[in-house]
Each structure stands twice: as structure tokens, then as C-alpha cells.
Amino acid sequence: MSPREIHSGERSFAVASPRPTRPVPPQDAYDVHARAQAALLGKKTITIYVRKDSPKERTISLNPIPEGVDPLTLLNAGFALDGNSATFPVDQYTFAYDADEENGDITAIRSLAGEVEDAERGNLYLEPWKKTWTLTKAVHSVETLLVNWLHKLGYEVKFG
């Protein structure tokens, strides 16, 4: 282990470096804050990914799967489990009830497709907001719910 010199203005000092390291570059200021806070609090970080599968569908993935979460909880909420990831399909009919609530519960994710079909046949009154629901609103709804749920479990969240 050889020391290296660091020069800071008028001062110079040596720092021992046990092995060469390459820091992982942060994605943005929020990512830097999330990593620092997680490290200080000893929290683990879960990354949420959003992938475009088609013009009408997105896949949201959690990696890694949160420790201590029963796989049946994820499966019952509609997630597919693959290795250390959990994936969930989102289309324009996906809605997460109470997504803005801090106690987020992933079992609150539902599809509005049946209601929309019934309304189109005249069998059901469709609330005005459901008529203007979009894929972007659906993705936002699910992301908000997942972030709140993961925070409740004690995880920091970042988007990748």
C-alpha cells in the first residue's frame, strides 16, 4: 500500500489507498442524495426500471426483489418473478388505487379495462377521469405506489 499525494491549495497531504477504486458515476443530483442517505442510514436501494415494450405497454421492473417480501404478495399483485427481478406490465387501463398514500400497498393495482368495456356497451357509468386515463398517467400511478410501498419497507429508491 503506497500513499498518494493530494494537493489542495497551499496544503499537501498523503492518503493511503489500499486498492485502486473506480467510483460509480451518479446519474443525477437526486441519485447522489439517495445513495448518500441510504449509506448513512444503512438502507438498501431498489432500482425501478421502465421499459417500452410496445407503443401501448410498458414493463416496470424492481431490482432486486425486496428482502422479506413474500413472493405470493408480488404474484398476487400481478408481478412476474424472474431471478432477482419482479416485473409488471402497465397499459393505459392500469390504475393503482391510493397510489399517493404513504402506506402504499401493491395489491391496490387494478385494471380499468373491464369498466371501460362495460361503459362502451352502456352497462356502466364511467367516471370522467377514467375516460381521459392515459398510459403516462398509468405508469405514474404505479411508480408512485411502488416508491411509497418500498419506502414503507425501509428501502431507498432510484430509477434506472
C-alpha positions as CSV (number, residue, x, y, z in Angstrom):
1,M,0.0,0.0,0.0
2,S,1.6,3.2,-1.2
3,P,0.4,6.7,-0.2
4,R,-0.6,9.2,-2.9
5,E,-0.3,12.9,-2.5
6,I,-3.3,15.2,-2.7
7,H,-2.7,18.9,-3.2
8,S,-5.3,21.3,-2.0
9,G,-4.4,25.0,-2.4
10,E,-1.4,25.6,-0.1
11,R,-1.6,22.3,1.7
12,S,-0.4,18.9,0.6
13,F,-1.0,15.6,2.4
14,A,-0.7,11.9,1.8
15,V,-3.6,9.5,1.7
16,A,-3.2,5.7,2.0
17,S,-5.1,3.9,-0.7
18,P,-5.4,0.1,-0.1
19,R,-6.5,-0.7,-3.6
20,P,-7.4,1.3,-6.7
21,T,-11.1,2.0,-6.9
22,R,-13.4,3.5,-9.6
23,P,-16.4,5.3,-8.2
24,V,-19.7,4.6,-9.9
25,P,-20.7,7.9,-11.5
26,P,-24.1,9.1,-10.2
27,Q,-26.9,9.7,-12.7
28,D,-28.1,13.0,-11.2
29,A,-28.2,15.0,-8.1
30,Y,-31.2,13.0,-6.7
31,D,-29.2,9.8,-7.2
32,V,-26.3,11.2,-5.3
33,H,-28.6,12.2,-2.4
34,A,-30.4,8.8,-2.4
35,R,-27.1,6.9,-2.3
36,A,-25.6,9.0,0.4
37,Q,-28.7,8.8,2.6
38,A,-29.0,5.1,2.1
39,A,-25.4,4.6,3.0
40,L,-25.7,6.7,6.2
41,L,-28.9,5.0,7.3
42,G,-27.7,1.6,6.3
43,K,-30.7,1.2,3.9
44,K,-30.6,-0.8,0.8
45,T,-31.6,0.6,-2.6
46,I,-34.1,-0.8,-5.0
47,T,-33.9,0.3,-8.7
48,I,-37.1,0.8,-10.7
49,Y,-36.8,0.4,-14.4
50,V,-39.4,1.2,-17.0
51,R,-39.1,-0.4,-20.4
52,K,-41.1,0.3,-23.5
53,D,-42.4,-3.0,-24.9
54,S,-44.8,-1.5,-27.4
55,P,-46.5,1.8,-28.1
56,K,-49.3,0.8,-25.8
57,E,-47.5,-1.0,-23.0
58,R,-44.6,-0.5,-20.5
59,T,-42.9,-3.0,-18.3
60,I,-41.9,-1.8,-14.8
61,S,-39.2,-3.9,-13.1
62,L,-37.9,-3.9,-9.5
63,N,-34.3,-5.0,-8.9
64,P,-33.5,-6.6,-6.6
65,I,-36.7,-8.1,-5.2
66,P,-37.1,-6.6,-1.7
67,E,-35.9,-8.9,1.1
68,G,-38.5,-10.3,3.3
69,V,-41.4,-9.8,0.9
70,D,-43.4,-13.0,0.4
71,P,-43.3,-14.0,-3.3
72,L,-47.0,-14.6,-3.2
73,T,-47.6,-11.0,-2.4
74,L,-45.8,-10.0,-5.6
75,L,-47.5,-12.7,-7.6
76,N,-51.0,-11.8,-6.3
77,A,-50.4,-8.2,-7.3
78,G,-49.7,-9.2,-10.9
79,F,-45.9,-9.3,-10.9
80,A,-43.8,-11.9,-12.7
81,L,-40.7,-13.1,-10.8
82,D,-37.5,-13.7,-12.8
83,G,-34.3,-14.3,-10.9
84,N,-33.8,-11.3,-8.7
85,S,-36.3,-9.1,-10.5
86,A,-40.0,-8.5,-10.3
87,T,-41.7,-7.2,-13.5
88,F,-45.2,-5.8,-14.0
89,P,-47.0,-4.9,-17.3
90,V,-48.6,-1.5,-17.5
91,D,-51.1,-0.5,-20.2
92,Q,-53.5,2.5,-20.4
93,Y,-56.0,0.7,-18.3
94,T,-53.7,0.1,-15.3
95,F,-54.5,2.1,-12.2
96,A,-53.0,2.0,-8.7
97,Y,-55.7,2.9,-6.1
98,D,-54.4,5.1,-3.3
99,A,-51.0,5.5,-5.0
100,D,-50.4,8.8,-3.3
101,E,-50.9,7.3,0.2
102,E,-47.7,6.9,2.2
103,N,-48.8,3.4,3.2
104,G,-48.7,2.2,-0.4
105,D,-49.9,-1.4,-0.9
106,I,-49.0,-3.1,-4.1
107,T,-52.2,-5.2,-4.1
108,A,-54.0,-1.9,-5.0
109,I,-53.0,-2.2,-8.6
110,R,-56.0,-2.9,-10.8
111,S,-57.1,-2.8,-14.5
112,L,-59.8,-0.5,-15.6
113,A,-60.3,-2.4,-18.9
114,G,-63.5,-4.2,-17.8
115,E,-65.1,-1.0,-16.6
116,V,-64.2,0.8,-19.9
117,E,-65.7,-2.1,-21.9
118,D,-68.9,-2.1,-19.8
119,A,-69.2,1.6,-20.2
120,E,-68.8,1.4,-24.0
121,R,-71.6,-1.1,-24.1
122,G,-73.7,1.2,-22.0
123,N,-73.8,-1.1,-19.0
124,L,-71.8,1.1,-16.6
125,Y,-71.4,4.8,-15.8
126,L,-67.7,5.6,-16.2
127,E,-66.3,8.4,-14.1
128,P,-65.0,11.3,-16.2
129,W,-61.3,10.9,-15.1
130,K,-61.4,7.3,-16.3
131,K,-62.3,8.4,-19.8
132,T,-59.2,10.5,-20.0
133,W,-56.8,8.0,-18.4
134,T,-53.6,7.5,-20.4
135,L,-50.5,5.3,-20.5
136,T,-48.4,8.0,-19.0
137,K,-50.9,8.5,-16.1
138,A,-50.9,4.7,-15.6
139,V,-47.1,4.5,-15.4
140,H,-47.0,7.5,-13.0
141,S,-49.7,5.9,-10.8
142,V,-47.8,2.6,-10.5
143,E,-44.4,4.2,-10.0
144,T,-45.8,6.4,-7.2
145,L,-47.4,3.4,-5.4
146,L,-44.2,1.4,-5.7
147,V,-42.0,4.2,-4.3
148,N,-44.3,4.7,-1.4
149,W,-44.5,0.9,-0.8
150,L,-40.7,0.5,-0.9
151,H,-40.2,3.5,1.4
152,K,-42.6,1.9,3.9
153,L,-40.5,-1.3,3.8
154,G,-37.4,0.8,4.5
155,Y,-35.8,1.0,1.1
156,E,-34.3,3.9,-0.8
157,V,-35.5,4.0,-4.4
158,K,-33.8,5.1,-7.6
159,F,-34.8,4.9,-11.2
160,G,-32.5,3.3,-13.8
